Each structure stands twice: as structure tokens, then as C-alpha cells.
Amino acid sequence: MNKSLRPAVIAGNWKMNKTPAEASALIAELRPLVADAGCDVVVCVPFVDLPAALEAVKGSNIRVGAQNCHWEKSGAFTGEISAPMLREMGVSYVVIGHSERRQYFGETDATVNRRVRAALDEGLTVILCVGELERERELGITAEVVATQVKVALSGVKAEELSRIIIAYEPVWAIGTGKTATAAQANEVCALIRGVVASLYCDKCAGGMTIQYGGSMNAGNAEELLAQPDVDGGLIGGASLKAKDFSVIVAAASK
Ligand code: PEP
């Protein structure tokens, strides 16, 4: 399927940055800069910023996402947030399986799968993060690692639910490091992911899926990365905290 038929999505992952007041201010600055975007624009904010962000995007083309959700609807899980809680607030996207959650909070492919399932059950759109460590790339096992992450994460997901899954290919060595994958590396792995989805479901399902690249994407390198045939958008960390830089990336995805 032609890339132009897939929704391009630029999502900001604010990580643990911005207080609610700062979130309102950043969104207010961003709104006019992305008002004419030719792609979907999402900001994934810390949980406590969600009410302020949802208020600040009202009447705009910016959508709000969370950065995680638990697999149970409720219960004795101190410090966690459930998918029904996010849905009731009006949140539409949730990032699941980010490498920082895998690295610092014990997230595994199995728990990623349970969280994906829970988010889909509540009607949320999932931004599912996958990607290899530097050592895994050096060992030449990127394809196996990423294919396994995708297969486990999508286990139990029905073909008709794939329209609410975005996969973000994020090589761990490129996140927050300033080391970006080359456009060819990014495209190669995004194409590989599309192939895995085709083998699990069907060619049409894979052809319609939005697959993002993430890892030190910025205003200077976005255009080349986003021009790749299998790169349909970006998950942006650091550069999403500056309205101007983020809007340049949005403009590059809108071409
Ligand atoms: C991310 O947090 O998903 C990310 C890609 O971060 P950065 O853009 O800062 O590398």
C-alpha cells in the first residue's frame, strides 16, 4: 500500500517533564504552529498533566495521550493508572512498552502485551514501542529482537483492532542520546516490522499500519527520516518539549 494512504502521526513523548501549568503553556504555544498540520498530532504527557492538556487542546487538532496504563481495570496496584481511567478522562492515545519502562520499571514483552490488550479494550489507540539495544545491533540480532517484541505484544490482538495500533520503532541506543539511526536503518527496521505484521495478519493489514521512527528525531533530521517509504511518522522525546522544533517535525510529516 502506498505510504500516502496511511495516516502519518507525529507524537510527542514528554517523558517526566512539565508541570500542569507548563503543559498548558507549551500546548498554547504549539496550537497555532500546528493548526494546518497534514498529519495527526499527539502529545503524550505525564499523568498529572492530562487534565490541563485535555483542556488546552480543546478546539484544536492536537490529541492527548498518556505514557502507560496498567492491564487491570482497578485493584491493589499502588501508583498505577488503568485504561478505563484514561478513557473516562477523554485521553485517546497511550504509549506502551517504551524502552525507559522496559529498562527502569521491569516492563517485559509479556506485560507489554497485557497493557496493549487492556488499552484496546477501552477503545484507546496504542503507540507500541519496540527496538533493539546497542549490543543487540552489534550482534546482528536486531531483526529477531524486534520481531519477537512485535509478535508477543500483538498476541491476542484481532486484525480489526490493528487500526488502533501504531508501532514506534525506537532503537534504544538512539533514544535521548543524540545518536539517530540513519534514514536507511530506520526504514529497514520499519519495513521489517511491516513484514512481521503481514505474516501475523495480512498484507493489507500491514500496508495500512502506521509505523513511526523514534530516537533523537529533531527539526534538522526529521525530513530525511520521514521521507522514507516505510516511516509513517515519529515519536519524539526531547524535541517535543520545544514548540517550534516539534512544529518543524510536524511540517516535515505533512509533506
Ligand atoms: C522517546 O522518548 O521516545 C524518544 C524518542 O526520545 P528522544 O527523541 O529524546 O530520543
Residues whose N, C-alpha, C, O or C-beta is under 5 A from the ligand:
A	BS01	PEP	N13 A174 I175 G176 T177 G214 G215 S216 M217 L235 I236 G237 G238 A239
